[in-house]
Amino acid sequence: MRVPNSVVLPVGTHVDCCQEEEVEEKSDDIMAKIAAMLLERKSNLAHFINNLEGSEEPEFYTDQWERLKEMESCTLTILNLVAVNCMDHRDIKKLEDAILRHVKNEELFPEVVRVLPPVYRQVEAAIVDIAQSEEMAGHGMMDLQYLLNKLSQWKHLANLGRELLQDILRYLHRVGLVVWYEEIKNLESTVFLQPTFLITMFKLLVRYHLVQQLESIS
């Protein structure tokens, strides 16, 4: 809700736990709740803005007013919910097709037609090679400076600078090829070349009934 021009694709899982008629009913209910939530947000923002504008000394609240107006201007596009059974590969393929179809929609994502500099593709291909190499550790983590040194060994990337690499990593992070938490101080120098490792780790740490499982350990 705080990101300008956001596009959200709701995904309903555990379809295998529902009767066929329940799936449509629950999907409609979720979409209705999302619509109500957005209307409430819009109403609350308008209320807060009006309160600030109607205060006795509005000049003292300029910063708050500007932040609220910025949030009010953030458009949020909610796509139709996709219901899937995560145990069925066909449903995963259905979700993948839906995501790709939406991402290629120029009205939703104007940048999809933007032409990237050749060096972006070259760095992407080199990172894929590094991630798939036998010397790559199973966790897929690599120090940013070490990654730059490795990439610089490619003849056509010999002049690759740190600043340009960071720009490229931001792009690769957005498209999901790598994960780079540059905004987290303790992780800003670490690049995850294999995001699936993080998924596996989170699955071990974040799970249903985790508290009960931990409490059952003597």
N, C-alpha and C positions, 0 to 999 in steps of 0.2 A: 504493500500500500504506500510505501515511502519512496518507491523507485519510479521515476518518470516513465510513462508509456509502458507499463508492465503488461505482460501477457501471461495469463495463468491457465493451465490445463488441469482441471481437477481429475484425479484418478481414484476410482473406487475399487478396492481390492476385496478379496475373500468372497467373490461371487459364488464360489463352490459351497459356501455356507448358507446360501439363500435359495429360496424357491424362485422359479423363473419370474413369477409375477411380482415378487418382492424386489427384484433388481430394479425394475422400472420405477416402482413406488419409492424406493429409497433414493434413487438417482434424482427423481423430481423433488424429493424433500430436501436433499442436499443443495440443489441449485436454488431452491426457494429460500433456504436459510442464508446462502451466500448473497442473494439479491437483497434480502432484508438487512443483512449486516452492512452492505455497501450503502444502502439508503440511510441507515442509522449513523454511519460514519459521516456521510455528507451533511446530515442534519446537525450532528454534534459540532462539526467544523464551522458550519454557518453560525451556530449559536455562540461558539467561543469568539469568533471574529466580530459578531455584532456586539458582544459584551465589551470587547476591547475598544471598539470604535465608539461605543456609547459611554465609556468611562469618563470621569471628570478630567483626567489628565492623560489622554491617549498617547501623548508623545513619550511617556515613560515606558510604554509597551510596544514600541516600534519593532524591536527585534522579534518579540513573540508574534506580533501581527504578521510580519513578513514570513516567518516560518509556517504559520497556519495557512497563509495565502498560497505559499509554495506547495504545501500538502494538498490544498484544495484543487490546485491546477494539475496534480498528478492523475493522469487518466489510467484506468485499470480495465483491461479487457479480459473478461472471463469466458473461456471457451466451453463448449458442451462437455459434460463429464463423460469419461471413458471408463466403463466397468470391465474389470478383468479378473480372471482366475489366474493367480500367479503360478499355479502348479501346472498350467497348460501352456505349452510353448506357442500354440496358435494364438492365444490371447496376448502373449508378450509381443508376438509379431504384429498383431492388430494395433497394439499401443504404439509400437515403433513406427508403423505406417502412418498413424494419426499424427504423431509428433513431426515426422518428416513432411507430411502434407501441410501442416500449419507453418512450419519453419520456412517453407518455400513460398509462402504467401507474402507477396511484396507489400500488401496493404498492412499486414501485421508487423512485418519486419523489413522496413525499407532498406536496411543495410545489407540484405541478402544479395543485392545486385552489385555491391561495392567490390571493386577489383583490388585484391591484395597485392602488395609488392612481391616479386619473385622470392625474395629472401625469407618471407614468412613460410612459404611452401618448403623451401630448402631446409630451414631450421626444423620445421614440423617433421619432415622425412628423416632428418638426422636423429631427432629425439626418438622417433619410433624405432630406428635401428639400435640406438643405445639401450632403450627399454627392453628390446627383445634379445639383446646380446647375452651370451652365457656368463659374462662377468658381472652382469647386473644382479644386485642382491634381490632376494625374494620380496622384500618390503617395498622396493622401487623408490626409496628415498635417495635424494642426491643433493649435496650442497650446491647452492646457486653458483658460486665461483668455480667449483669443480666442474659443473655442467658447462659453464662458459669455456673453460680450458679444453674440455673434451670436444666441444663443437668447433673450437678454433683449429682443431687438428684437421678438419675437413678443408681441403684446399680452397673451395669457393666460399668458405666462412672464416677465413683467416683474419679478416678485418672486422669481425663481428664484435661490437662493443657491448658493455654491460647494460647501458641504457636502452639500446635497441632490443637486446635480448629480453629485458623486462617488459617492454611493449609487446613483444611477440608472445611472451608467457601469459600476459593478461588476456590476449586473444585466445590462446590455446586453453586457458582456464575457462573462459566463457563457453567455448565449444565442447569442453569436457574431455579433451585429450590428456591434460595434466591437471593437477590440483596445486595451486600456489596461494597460500594464505599470507599475502604480503601485508595485510592490515594487522596481523597478529605478530607482535614484536618477537616472541620466542620462536616463531615459525617462518619469519620473513626470509631467512636465508636457506630454507629447505624447500625443494620442489619434489612433489610426489609424481613420479613418471608413470606409476601404475595405480590409478585411482581405485581399482578393484580391491587393492589391499586395504584401503581405508574402509570400504564397504564391509569386508570380512571382519575387520577389527571392530567396527561399530556393531555388527551383528552379535559379536561375542559380549560386548559391553552393555548394549542397550537391547533388552529383550523383555518379553511379557513375563510377569511374575518374578522379575529379577530380585526385588526386595525379599519376597518369600523364599526364593532359592538361597539367598545369602543368609537369611535368618535361620535356615534349616541346617547350616553348617555349624558344628559344635565348636 
